[in-house]
């Protein structure tokens, strides 16, 4: 297929799911399967797997290059499915991704930030941006997000901060930003796009947590409609496709070479992509485009009622619309329930553990100061009523007298560490393993982010400071999981030899 454009489909085709329908048609018509996968539609699979997934799922687990599905006269059902997704999101070209938004970030880095190319990236970008720069050899400078030092929470990048970062690195031709954040905080994408475009810079927005944006009047608008040149959406996170499926959308602005992105996607895409994941993307797009507004209307109303109920629980504070207007926050995603637990006398970790132990309630995220619940596009009101009651009872049972818990925060300048060498050179370079206390002043070979809160504490190529070493120890002590650390206890760390 020509990567330069997506075949056009009429609006009336949104109620269809051409790829999903084609996969189902092949899966159940009784074809002789003398191709991979080896389970042959079910008979060759482990009995336990067949019982867990069912033969219907195995029947539609088919390979690439099946005539009438993704091979044949253009547009094939697969091409039509991507075209319908592009139309639904208002993109010039959309690609289905089967390795999450991570795959899209890797491809964008390869296409837009090849060896030696300067880029500006948000300092609390997803780890896959840094990994993508390791793969591509791009040279990043970083722009710090607005930071709430009371809650230890990073928000978006302000237009002024982006303008300053681009002025400091005039060779940069692309900026990678994040909106919304894990906490549902939305940046002023329209103003950020104006800043980037005034300097002839393409704006890429990681909208992984907002695949539903733009599909209901009470939601923030999609970054694509606000001027971004490329947008990633993790469809599986909110909209109902299967885990690990996502989409990459390129706007019709001419600032991004579609053929270069297509080449990069082929490089990082499996030659055996999952038909189950891609069919789920096609189905999720259909539901969102046709019934999304109605489903979202019910979920948003239920979320509003849940926030009102939880606002009466002693010790809980609701983080939502009142944050809009602060630095870096232009809007808020109502499909996120963010609870400030500090006044309960318990950490967010403790509240989350108590919820899990008493009610088998699993929240998306816990920090020292917060818990975060993520809602789906069709989250039932009944489930939210139960959730509000479970949280209310749990907090009343475990809250402790005394002063509020203090959030784990970073010191001034901690989100702007000195980048000494390119991430690729540091990550792939010869390293020494040293005790953390002996690493101060040396160059990190590791990318380490605490989840939660998810803000990268250290990137490959950055000089390790005493403050960073202390913060890493505090993250471990607080119960955070360290993404990317070779030694999760942080007793040791890999540093660049000779640094």
N, C-alpha and C positions, 0 to 999 in steps of 0.2 A: 504494500500500500504506500502511496505517496505521502511522506510525513509532512509535506508543506501545507496540507489542508485536511479538514475532516469533511466527509460527504455530508451534504445538507439533508436534513429530514424535516418534514412539515410538522407544525405544532400538534396536529391531530395524531401523530404517532407516539406521543408521550405515554398514552395508556398501554402501549405494547412493550414487550421485553424480548427483542429479537434473538439475542444470544441465549438467554435463559430458555426460551421456547425451543430453539434449535438443539440445545444440549439435551433437553428433556425428550425431544422427538427421537434423537439418535439413541439415547439411553434406554428407551423402552420399546423400540421397534424390533428387537430380536436380531440385530446384526451379528454376523460372525466376527468375533473379536480375536483377530490374529495380530494384535498390536499390544503395546504396553497400555496400561499397567498390568502387572502379572495377576492381580486378583480377578481379572476378566469380568468385572462388573459385580463381583460378590463371591462366586463359588470358590475362588482361590484365597480368600481372606481368612484370617484367624476367626474361629467361631465367636470368641469374645468380642472382637471388633465388629463382626456382623450384627451381634445382638445390640451392641452399644449404638452403632450408627444406623443400622437397618440397611437392607439390600437396596432400598430406593436411593439412598445417598451414594452407595458404591456404584450403582448402575449409571449414574450421571458423572462419575469421576472418569472423564475421558481425556485422551491426550490432545495435544495441538495437532493441526494439519488434518482435520477430518473434513472431507468435502461436504459442503452444505452448512458447516458451522463457522470455520474460520478460513477455509480454502474454497475457491470457486469464483464465479463472476463477481466483480466488485459492483456495489458494496455487499460484502458478506454479512451475515448476521452479526459477527463480531464488530466489523467496521460500523455497522448501523448502530450498535449498542453504544460505542464510544461517541458517535455523532450525536445521539440523543442526550448523552451526558453533557457534551459540550453545549448543546442547545439549552438544556435545563439550567446550567450554571452561567450561561452567557459567555462562553469561551470560544476562541477560534479553533482550538484543538484541545482535546482531552485524552489522556492515556489512563487505562486501568493499570493499577499496580498490585502485585501479589506479594510484595514484601513490605507492605505498609508505606507510610510517608517516608520512612527511612530510604527506601529505594528511590523515591522522587528527589530527596535531598542529595543523595549520592549522584544521581544523573545530572541534576542542576549544577552541582559543583564541577563535574567533569565537563559539562557543556559551556558553562559561563565563567568558570575559574580554573582554566587549564594552567599548566606548569608556568609559574612566574607571574600570573595575572593577579592584580591587586583587587581585593574585595573588602567591603565593610560588612561585618556581621554583628548581630546583637549578642551581647556577652552571655545572656542566658538562653541562647538558642539550643535546640535539641542537640544531643550528642552526635546525631547523624550528620549534622553540618560539619562539625570538626572532623569526623571520620571521612566525610566526603572530601574535605580539603587535604587530608592525608593521602587519599587516593589520587586526587587531581594535581596536587602540588601548588595550589593557589596560595597567595600570600595575603593573609587577613590582617586587618586592623579591626579593633572591636569598639563598639559603642555600648556604653552601660545603660541599662534600663533605669527608669525611676524606681527608687527603692524605699519601701516602707520600713523604717528602722524600728518601729514599734512592734510590728508583727513578723519581721523577718521575711517580707514578701516582696518579690520583684514584680513590677508592673511592666508597662510597655515603654518603648523608646519615644521620647518627645521629638517633635519636629525640630526644635532648636538643637537638641543633642545630635540628631542625625545630620543636620546641616554642618555642625562643627566637625563631626567625624569625617564627612566627605571633604570639607575644606582642608582638613589635616592630611588627607590621603587623596590628592587630586587625580591619581592614576586609576582609582577605583571606578569601575564601570557597572558594578552591580552591588546592591545592598540586600542582605538577607535579614528579614525581621520576623517577629513572632506576634501574632494576634489571632485569637485571644490567648491569654496565659492559662496555665493549669487551673487558676482560680477563677477563670471566666472574665477577666479584665480585658477590655478591648481598646486597642490603640486608635489614635486619630489617623487612620489609614489614608484618608483623602488628603490631609495636610502633609503626611509623610510622602505620598506619591508626588505632590507638587514640589516638595523639596528635592526629591531624587531627580525628577524629570528636568527641573531647572538646571541641574548640573549634568544632564545627559547620562543619567544613571538609571538602569533598570531596577525596579523594585520587586523583590520576591517576598511573598508573605507566607509563612508557615501557619496556615489556618487549620491545622490538624484538629484542634478542639472545636472548630466551628463549621462542620460540614453542612449544618442546618441553617446557617446564616443566610438571610435573604428570602427565606421561604415562609415567613410570617411577618406581619407588620409590627409585632411587638419584639422582634428579634433585631439585632444589629444587621446592617447590610453586609453582603459579601464583599470581601476585599477586592475581588475582581471588578465589581461594579463601582468601587470607590477609586479605581485608578491603578491598582497593582498590575504588574506585567505578567506575573506568574503566581499561582496560588496552589498550595497543597491542602487537600482535605482528607482526613482520616475517616472515611465513610463508616468504618466499623465502630468508631468510638461512640457515635450518637445515633446514626441514621439506620442501622440495622443490617448492614452487610456482615459477612463473617470476619472473625478476627484475622488480621494481617492484610486486609484488603483496603485500598485507598485509591485516590485519584489525583492526577496532576493536570491542572488547567493552565493554558497559556492564552493570554489576552490578544486581541487583534490590534496591537499597538505598533508592531514592527520592531520593537526594541529587542526581541528575543528571536533568535534563529531557530525556527521549528525543526529544520532538518538536523541541526546540531544536537538539539534535545532528543530527537528521535534516535540518532546514532548512539547517544549516551545511554538512553533507556535500554536499547538492545544489548549494550555492553553489560549492564548490571541486572538484566532480566534472565531468569532461568529459561532454558530451552524446553522445560517441561512445566509451564505455568499451570496452576490448579484451575480446572474448569469450575470447580465448586466456588472458589473465591471470585472468579470473574462473573459467574452467573449471579452470585449474590450481589455484586455491584450493580448489575443490570436491573435486578429486582428492587434493590434499595432505591436506585434512581427513579424507577417508575413510581414506587409508593410515595417518595418525597415530592415528585413533580405533580402527581395526581391528587394525592390525599394528604400531603404534608401539612398544609395549612390547617386542615381540620384536626389532624392528630396533635399538632403542636398547640392548637388553641386549648384543647383539653389539658394537655400536660402543663402548659404555662399557668393555667388557672389553678391546677392542683398544686403546683410548686409555690405559687403565691400564698395559697392557704396554708401550706406547710411552713413557710417562713413565718407567717403570722403566728401560728401555733407555737413554734419553737422560740419565738421572740418572748414568750411568756415564761419560759423555763429559767429559773434562777441560775445565774452564773453564765448563761449563754448570751452571746451577742451575734447578730446576723450581719454578715459581710455581703453587701449587695449594692443596690442603686446609690446608696449614700457615698460610695467611693467615686462615682462618676464626677468628673470635674477636677479631681486631684491630678497631680502630675502623672502624665502617661496614661490616664484612664479617660476614654471618650464615651464608653458605653459598657454595658454589663450583660452577660449571658444569663437569662433567667433559668436555664436548664442546669445550673450549677448551684448547689446548696453548700455554702461555705460558712462554717460555724467557728466563732472565736471562743475557745474553751478556757482561756486563761483565768477568768474570774471564778471558775469552779474550783480552783485550787489544784486541778489535775491537768496533766499535759494532754494534748490531742492523742498521743499514743495510748495513754491510759484509758481515755474515753473509748477509743476505737477497740482496744482489747476487751473492755467490759461489754461493749455491744456485741462483739463476736462471741464471747464466751457465754453470755446470757441468752442471746436471741439469734445467734448465727447470722448477724447482720454484718456484711462486709462493705466497708466504705472504700472509696477510690484512693484516698490519700489521708495521711495523718502527719502532722508536724508537732513540734513542741507546743505551738500556740493554736492550731486549728485542726478541724477535720473537714474533708471535702467529699460530698456525694455527687456523683455524676448521673444525670437523668437521661433516659433515652427518648427518642422522638415520640414513642407511644407509651411512656411510663404510666401505669395505671394509678388512678386516684386512690384506690384501695391500698396499694402498696405504700404510697406516701403517707396515708393516714397511719398505717402500722408503724412506719419508720419514725414519724413524729412522736408517737406514743412510746416507742422503744427508747428513743433518745431521751425524752423527758424523764421517764422512769429511771433510766440508767444514771443520768446526771444527778438526779435527786438522791439516789442511793449512794453514789461514790464521792460526791463533792466534799471537799475538805475546808474547814475554816482556816482563816489566816489570809495572808496577802495573795494577790494573783501570781500565777506562774509567769516567769519572764521568758519571752521568746528568744530563740537562738538567732542572733543577728551578726552581721559582719561589720567590721569597722570601715571608716571612710576610705575610699579608694580601693577597697578589696575587689571590686568588680572591674578594675582596670589594671591588672597586673602587667608587668613589663614583658613584652613578647621579644625574646632574644633571637630565636631562629624560627624558621618556618615549621609549622606543625608536622609536615611530612618528614623533614630532615630530623626532627627530634624523635618522632615516633619510630622511624625506621633506622635511626642511628644506633651506634654501639652504646650500650648502657652499662652503668654500674648499679648494683643494688646496695643501697646504704640505709642506715637507720634514719628515721624521719628527722630526728633532731640534728643529724649531720648533713641533711640535705639543704638546709637554709643557705641561700646564695647560689645554689646550683640550678641547672635547667631541667625541668621535668620532661620525661619521656612519656608520661601517662596523661590521659584525660580522665579526670576524677570529678564526679558530681554526686552530691548526696541526694538520695531519693528517699523521703523528702528532704529539703524543699525543692531539689531539682536545679538549683543554680550551680553551674560549674564552678567548683572551687579552684580548679587548676586545669590548665590545658597544656598539651605537649608544645614545648617551645617557650613556655613562660618560666621566668625566674621564680624560685620558691622563696617566699618571705617567711619571717617568723610568725606573722599574723596568720598566714595561710596554714602553716603547720599546726598552729594552735587550733584553728577552726576545724581542721580535719580531725584532730583528736576529739574535739567537742561533738562533732557529728557522730563519730563512732560511739561515744559515751551516751549520746541522746537516743540511740537506737536506730539511727538512719542507716539505710543500705547504700553502700558506696558503689556507684556504677563506674566501671572502668578500672578500678583499683586492682593491681596484681595481688596486693596483700590487703584484704578487706579489713584487717585489724589496724592498718596504718602503722604497724611497727617499722616497716621498711617501705621504700619507694624506689622506682627506677629513675635514675638521672642520667643525663647525657655525659658520656665519658669525656673527661678533660674539661668539663665546664666548671 
